[in-house]
Amino acid sequence: VQLQASGGGLVQAGGSLRLSCAASGRTFSSYLMGWFRQAPGKEREFVAAISRSGGVTFYADSVKGRFAISRDNAANTVYLQMSTLKPEDTAVYYCAASRSDNDFRASRTYDYWGQGTLVTVSS
């Protein structure tokens, strides 16, 4: 599967953005989907994940209550709604697809990655 992330940009602190990740192929619903981010000089970190049906979601503590992951299997797209953004949310955001449910917080679990979209939050 090929993933194409979009929706990044420059936003002021307290603002909102919605990221999208469009997937190719007809097996999108068979993948657990995740969002990760990587800030300059830091390692890639888990942000959120969503089950195949969309019924179960997981979040990093740092974004819980501010970010919401969702998916539309008919449209082969996963979303990340980001609200109350903070300067420390500045990073390149990546979507990823996993055939496994194991250890969904680890980047090594994921089989396919999008190219990343830059989110910059100004103070």
PyMOL CGO cylinders between C-alpha atoms (Angstrom):
from pymol import cmd
from pymol.cgo import CYLINDER

trace = [
    CYLINDER, 0.00, 0.00, 0.00, 1.17, 3.53, -0.75, 0.3, 1, 1, 1, 1, 1, 1,
    CYLINDER, 1.17, 3.53, -0.75, 0.44, 6.36, 1.67, 0.3, 1, 1, 1, 1, 1, 1,
    CYLINDER, 0.44, 6.36, 1.67, 0.25, 10.07, 0.93, 0.3, 1, 1, 1, 1, 1, 1,
    CYLINDER, 0.25, 10.07, 0.93, 0.07, 12.47, 3.87, 0.3, 1, 1, 1, 1, 1, 1,
    CYLINDER, 0.07, 12.47, 3.87, -1.13, 16.04, 3.53, 0.3, 1, 1, 1, 1, 1, 1,
    CYLINDER, -1.13, 16.04, 3.53, -2.54, 18.93, 5.52, 0.3, 1, 1, 1, 1, 1, 1,
    CYLINDER, -2.54, 18.93, 5.52, 0.52, 20.23, 7.32, 0.3, 1, 1, 1, 1, 1, 1,
    CYLINDER, 0.52, 20.23, 7.32, 1.34, 23.90, 7.56, 0.3, 1, 1, 1, 1, 1, 1,
    CYLINDER, 1.34, 23.90, 7.56, 2.06, 26.84, 9.82, 0.3, 1, 1, 1, 1, 1, 1,
    CYLINDER, 2.06, 26.84, 9.82, -0.36, 27.57, 12.63, 0.3, 1, 1, 1, 1, 1, 1,
    CYLINDER, -0.36, 27.57, 12.63, -0.31, 29.69, 15.75, 0.3, 1, 1, 1, 1, 1, 1,
    CYLINDER, -0.31, 29.69, 15.75, -0.32, 28.13, 19.18, 0.3, 1, 1, 1, 1, 1, 1,
    CYLINDER, -0.32, 28.13, 19.18, -3.85, 27.25, 20.21, 0.3, 1, 1, 1, 1, 1, 1,
    CYLINDER, -3.85, 27.25, 20.21, -4.89, 26.68, 16.63, 0.3, 1, 1, 1, 1, 1, 1,
    CYLINDER, -4.89, 26.68, 16.63, -6.02, 23.57, 14.80, 0.3, 1, 1, 1, 1, 1, 1,
    CYLINDER, -6.02, 23.57, 14.80, -5.04, 21.51, 11.78, 0.3, 1, 1, 1, 1, 1, 1,
    CYLINDER, -5.04, 21.51, 11.78, -6.35, 18.35, 10.20, 0.3, 1, 1, 1, 1, 1, 1,
    CYLINDER, -6.35, 18.35, 10.20, -3.93, 15.95, 8.59, 0.3, 1, 1, 1, 1, 1, 1,
    CYLINDER, -3.93, 15.95, 8.59, -5.04, 13.44, 6.00, 0.3, 1, 1, 1, 1, 1, 1,
    CYLINDER, -5.04, 13.44, 6.00, -3.39, 10.29, 4.77, 0.3, 1, 1, 1, 1, 1, 1,
    CYLINDER, -3.39, 10.29, 4.77, -4.70, 8.74, 1.58, 0.3, 1, 1, 1, 1, 1, 1,
    CYLINDER, -4.70, 8.74, 1.58, -3.92, 5.11, 0.86, 0.3, 1, 1, 1, 1, 1, 1,
    CYLINDER, -3.92, 5.11, 0.86, -3.80, 3.30, -2.43, 0.3, 1, 1, 1, 1, 1, 1,
    CYLINDER, -3.80, 3.30, -2.43, -5.10, -0.20, -2.96, 0.3, 1, 1, 1, 1, 1, 1,
    CYLINDER, -5.10, -0.20, -2.96, -8.19, -2.09, -1.94, 0.3, 1, 1, 1, 1, 1, 1,
    CYLINDER, -8.19, -2.09, -1.94, -6.93, -3.51, 1.36, 0.3, 1, 1, 1, 1, 1, 1,
    CYLINDER, -6.93, -3.51, 1.36, -6.87, -0.34, 3.44, 0.3, 1, 1, 1, 1, 1, 1,
    CYLINDER, -6.87, -0.34, 3.44, -9.37, -1.71, 5.94, 0.3, 1, 1, 1, 1, 1, 1,
    CYLINDER, -9.37, -1.71, 5.94, -7.06, -4.62, 6.72, 0.3, 1, 1, 1, 1, 1, 1,
    CYLINDER, -7.06, -4.62, 6.72, -4.41, -2.32, 8.22, 0.3, 1, 1, 1, 1, 1, 1,
    CYLINDER, -4.41, -2.32, 8.22, -4.10, -0.79, 11.62, 0.3, 1, 1, 1, 1, 1, 1,
    CYLINDER, -4.10, -0.79, 11.62, -3.17, 2.83, 10.96, 0.3, 1, 1, 1, 1, 1, 1,
    CYLINDER, -3.17, 2.83, 10.96, -0.92, 5.09, 12.96, 0.3, 1, 1, 1, 1, 1, 1,
    CYLINDER, -0.92, 5.09, 12.96, 0.48, 8.59, 13.08, 0.3, 1, 1, 1, 1, 1, 1,
    CYLINDER, 0.48, 8.59, 13.08, 4.02, 9.33, 14.22, 0.3, 1, 1, 1, 1, 1, 1,
    CYLINDER, 4.02, 9.33, 14.22, 6.01, 12.53, 14.37, 0.3, 1, 1, 1, 1, 1, 1,
    CYLINDER, 6.01, 12.53, 14.37, 9.63, 13.53, 14.36, 0.3, 1, 1, 1, 1, 1, 1,
    CYLINDER, 9.63, 13.53, 14.36, 10.85, 16.86, 15.64, 0.3, 1, 1, 1, 1, 1, 1,
    CYLINDER, 10.85, 16.86, 15.64, 14.25, 18.25, 14.62, 0.3, 1, 1, 1, 1, 1, 1,
    CYLINDER, 14.25, 18.25, 14.62, 17.02, 16.46, 16.47, 0.3, 1, 1, 1, 1, 1, 1,
    CYLINDER, 17.02, 16.46, 16.47, 14.65, 13.98, 18.07, 0.3, 1, 1, 1, 1, 1, 1,
    CYLINDER, 14.65, 13.98, 18.07, 13.62, 10.42, 17.46, 0.3, 1, 1, 1, 1, 1, 1,
    CYLINDER, 13.62, 10.42, 17.46, 10.37, 9.52, 15.76, 0.3, 1, 1, 1, 1, 1, 1,
    CYLINDER, 10.37, 9.52, 15.76, 7.60, 9.12, 18.31, 0.3, 1, 1, 1, 1, 1, 1,
    CYLINDER, 7.60, 9.12, 18.31, 4.16, 7.58, 18.39, 0.3, 1, 1, 1, 1, 1, 1,
    CYLINDER, 4.16, 7.58, 18.39, 1.21, 9.96, 18.26, 0.3, 1, 1, 1, 1, 1, 1,
    CYLINDER, 1.21, 9.96, 18.26, -1.95, 7.93, 17.66, 0.3, 1, 1, 1, 1, 1, 1,
    CYLINDER, -1.95, 7.93, 17.66, -3.28, 4.71, 16.20, 0.3, 1, 1, 1, 1, 1, 1,
    CYLINDER, -3.28, 4.71, 16.20, -6.65, 3.39, 15.12, 0.3, 1, 1, 1, 1, 1, 1,
    CYLINDER, -6.65, 3.39, 15.12, -7.97, -0.13, 14.71, 0.3, 1, 1, 1, 1, 1, 1,
    CYLINDER, -7.97, -0.13, 14.71, -9.05, -1.58, 11.37, 0.3, 1, 1, 1, 1, 1, 1,
    CYLINDER, -9.05, -1.58, 11.37, -12.73, -0.82, 11.93, 0.3, 1, 1, 1, 1, 1, 1,
    CYLINDER, -12.73, -0.82, 11.93, -12.04, 2.56, 13.50, 0.3, 1, 1, 1, 1, 1, 1,
    CYLINDER, -12.04, 2.56, 13.50, -13.73, 1.53, 16.70, 0.3, 1, 1, 1, 1, 1, 1,
    CYLINDER, -13.73, 1.53, 16.70, -10.65, 1.64, 18.92, 0.3, 1, 1, 1, 1, 1, 1,
    CYLINDER, -10.65, 1.64, 18.92, -8.13, 4.45, 19.17, 0.3, 1, 1, 1, 1, 1, 1,
    CYLINDER, -8.13, 4.45, 19.17, -4.88, 4.97, 21.05, 0.3, 1, 1, 1, 1, 1, 1,
    CYLINDER, -4.88, 4.97, 21.05, -3.00, 8.13, 21.89, 0.3, 1, 1, 1, 1, 1, 1,
    CYLINDER, -3.00, 8.13, 21.89, 0.30, 9.24, 23.29, 0.3, 1, 1, 1, 1, 1, 1,
    CYLINDER, 0.30, 9.24, 23.29, -0.13, 10.96, 26.62, 0.3, 1, 1, 1, 1, 1, 1,
    CYLINDER, -0.13, 10.96, 26.62, 1.27, 14.18, 25.17, 0.3, 1, 1, 1, 1, 1, 1,
    CYLINDER, 1.27, 14.18, 25.17, -1.63, 14.55, 22.72, 0.3, 1, 1, 1, 1, 1, 1,
    CYLINDER, -1.63, 14.55, 22.72, -4.50, 12.89, 24.56, 0.3, 1, 1, 1, 1, 1, 1,
    CYLINDER, -4.50, 12.89, 24.56, -7.49, 15.18, 24.71, 0.3, 1, 1, 1, 1, 1, 1,
    CYLINDER, -7.49, 15.18, 24.71, -6.14, 17.44, 21.97, 0.3, 1, 1, 1, 1, 1, 1,
    CYLINDER, -6.14, 17.44, 21.97, -5.76, 15.14, 18.97, 0.3, 1, 1, 1, 1, 1, 1,
    CYLINDER, -5.76, 15.14, 18.97, -8.29, 12.77, 17.42, 0.3, 1, 1, 1, 1, 1, 1,
    CYLINDER, -8.29, 12.77, 17.42, -7.56, 10.02, 14.93, 0.3, 1, 1, 1, 1, 1, 1,
    CYLINDER, -7.56, 10.02, 14.93, -10.26, 8.71, 12.63, 0.3, 1, 1, 1, 1, 1, 1,
    CYLINDER, -10.26, 8.71, 12.63, -10.56, 6.78, 9.41, 0.3, 1, 1, 1, 1, 1, 1,
    CYLINDER, -10.56, 6.78, 9.41, -12.89, 6.40, 6.46, 0.3, 1, 1, 1, 1, 1, 1,
    CYLINDER, -12.89, 6.40, 6.46, -12.39, 2.96, 5.00, 0.3, 1, 1, 1, 1, 1, 1,
    CYLINDER, -12.39, 2.96, 5.00, -14.63, 3.72, 2.04, 0.3, 1, 1, 1, 1, 1, 1,
    CYLINDER, -14.63, 3.72, 2.04, -12.34, 6.62, 1.14, 0.3, 1, 1, 1, 1, 1, 1,
    CYLINDER, -12.34, 6.62, 1.14, -9.10, 4.81, 2.07, 0.3, 1, 1, 1, 1, 1, 1,
    CYLINDER, -9.10, 4.81, 2.07, -8.15, 7.72, 4.30, 0.3, 1, 1, 1, 1, 1, 1,
    CYLINDER, -8.15, 7.72, 4.30, -7.03, 8.22, 7.87, 0.3, 1, 1, 1, 1, 1, 1,
    CYLINDER, -7.03, 8.22, 7.87, -7.18, 11.59, 9.58, 0.3, 1, 1, 1, 1, 1, 1,
    CYLINDER, -7.18, 11.59, 9.58, -5.53, 13.32, 12.49, 0.3, 1, 1, 1, 1, 1, 1,
    CYLINDER, -5.53, 13.32, 12.49, -7.48, 16.26, 13.87, 0.3, 1, 1, 1, 1, 1, 1,
    CYLINDER, -7.48, 16.26, 13.87, -5.13, 18.38, 15.95, 0.3, 1, 1, 1, 1, 1, 1,
    CYLINDER, -5.13, 18.38, 15.95, -6.46, 21.05, 18.28, 0.3, 1, 1, 1, 1, 1, 1,
    CYLINDER, -6.46, 21.05, 18.28, -5.01, 23.34, 20.92, 0.3, 1, 1, 1, 1, 1, 1,
    CYLINDER, -5.01, 23.34, 20.92, -1.66, 23.03, 19.19, 0.3, 1, 1, 1, 1, 1, 1,
    CYLINDER, -1.66, 23.03, 19.19, 1.50, 23.85, 21.09, 0.3, 1, 1, 1, 1, 1, 1,
    CYLINDER, 1.50, 23.85, 21.09, 4.96, 24.82, 19.82, 0.3, 1, 1, 1, 1, 1, 1,
    CYLINDER, 4.96, 24.82, 19.82, 6.23, 21.44, 21.01, 0.3, 1, 1, 1, 1, 1, 1,
    CYLINDER, 6.23, 21.44, 21.01, 3.89, 19.79, 18.49, 0.3, 1, 1, 1, 1, 1, 1,
    CYLINDER, 3.89, 19.79, 18.49, 6.13, 21.12, 15.72, 0.3, 1, 1, 1, 1, 1, 1,
    CYLINDER, 6.13, 21.12, 15.72, 7.38, 18.13, 13.74, 0.3, 1, 1, 1, 1, 1, 1,
    CYLINDER, 7.38, 18.13, 13.74, 7.12, 16.19, 10.54, 0.3, 1, 1, 1, 1, 1, 1,
    CYLINDER, 7.12, 16.19, 10.54, 4.08, 13.96, 10.86, 0.3, 1, 1, 1, 1, 1, 1,
    CYLINDER, 4.08, 13.96, 10.86, 4.03, 10.54, 9.24, 0.3, 1, 1, 1, 1, 1, 1,
    CYLINDER, 4.03, 10.54, 9.24, 1.18, 8.14, 8.67, 0.3, 1, 1, 1, 1, 1, 1,
    CYLINDER, 1.18, 8.14, 8.67, 1.87, 4.43, 8.69, 0.3, 1, 1, 1, 1, 1, 1,
    CYLINDER, 1.87, 4.43, 8.69, 0.09, 1.14, 8.07, 0.3, 1, 1, 1, 1, 1, 1,
    CYLINDER, 0.09, 1.14, 8.07, 0.56, -2.10, 9.97, 0.3, 1, 1, 1, 1, 1, 1,
    CYLINDER, 0.56, -2.10, 9.97, -0.65, -5.62, 9.27, 0.3, 1, 1, 1, 1, 1, 1,
    CYLINDER, -0.65, -5.62, 9.27, -0.04, -6.46, 12.92, 0.3, 1, 1, 1, 1, 1, 1,
    CYLINDER, -0.04, -6.46, 12.92, -1.77, -5.38, 16.10, 0.3, 1, 1, 1, 1, 1, 1,
    CYLINDER, -1.77, -5.38, 16.10, 1.30, -5.98, 18.21, 0.3, 1, 1, 1, 1, 1, 1,
    CYLINDER, 1.30, -5.98, 18.21, 3.15, -3.12, 19.84, 0.3, 1, 1, 1, 1, 1, 1,
    CYLINDER, 3.15, -3.12, 19.84, 1.36, -0.44, 17.81, 0.3, 1, 1, 1, 1, 1, 1,
    CYLINDER, 1.36, -0.44, 17.81, 3.35, 2.28, 19.60, 0.3, 1, 1, 1, 1, 1, 1,
    CYLINDER, 3.35, 2.28, 19.60, 6.60, 1.07, 18.03, 0.3, 1, 1, 1, 1, 1, 1,
    CYLINDER, 6.60, 1.07, 18.03, 7.58, 2.30, 14.59, 0.3, 1, 1, 1, 1, 1, 1,
    CYLINDER, 7.58, 2.30, 14.59, 9.11, -1.09, 13.77, 0.3, 1, 1, 1, 1, 1, 1,
    CYLINDER, 9.11, -1.09, 13.77, 5.61, -2.60, 13.81, 0.3, 1, 1, 1, 1, 1, 1,
    CYLINDER, 5.61, -2.60, 13.81, 4.54, -0.65, 10.74, 0.3, 1, 1, 1, 1, 1, 1,
    CYLINDER, 4.54, -0.65, 10.74, 5.02, -1.98, 7.23, 0.3, 1, 1, 1, 1, 1, 1,
    CYLINDER, 5.02, -1.98, 7.23, 4.32, 1.08, 5.11, 0.3, 1, 1, 1, 1, 1, 1,
    CYLINDER, 4.32, 1.08, 5.11, 5.02, 4.77, 5.63, 0.3, 1, 1, 1, 1, 1, 1,
    CYLINDER, 5.02, 4.77, 5.63, 3.90, 7.99, 4.02, 0.3, 1, 1, 1, 1, 1, 1,
    CYLINDER, 3.90, 7.99, 4.02, 6.34, 10.71, 3.07, 0.3, 1, 1, 1, 1, 1, 1,
    CYLINDER, 6.34, 10.71, 3.07, 5.55, 13.03, 5.98, 0.3, 1, 1, 1, 1, 1, 1,
    CYLINDER, 5.55, 13.03, 5.98, 3.95, 16.44, 6.25, 0.3, 1, 1, 1, 1, 1, 1,
    CYLINDER, 3.95, 16.44, 6.25, 5.45, 19.33, 8.22, 0.3, 1, 1, 1, 1, 1, 1,
    CYLINDER, 5.45, 19.33, 8.22, 3.50, 20.96, 11.02, 0.3, 1, 1, 1, 1, 1, 1,
    CYLINDER, 3.50, 20.96, 11.02, 4.93, 24.16, 12.47, 0.3, 1, 1, 1, 1, 1, 1,
    CYLINDER, 4.93, 24.16, 12.47, 3.32, 25.75, 15.52, 0.3, 1, 1, 1, 1, 1, 1,
    CYLINDER, 3.32, 25.75, 15.52, 4.42, 29.28, 16.29, 0.3, 1, 1, 1, 1, 1, 1,
    CYLINDER, 4.42, 29.28, 16.29, 4.28, 30.75, 19.77, 0.3, 1, 1, 1, 1, 1, 1,
]
cmd.load_cgo(trace, "trace")
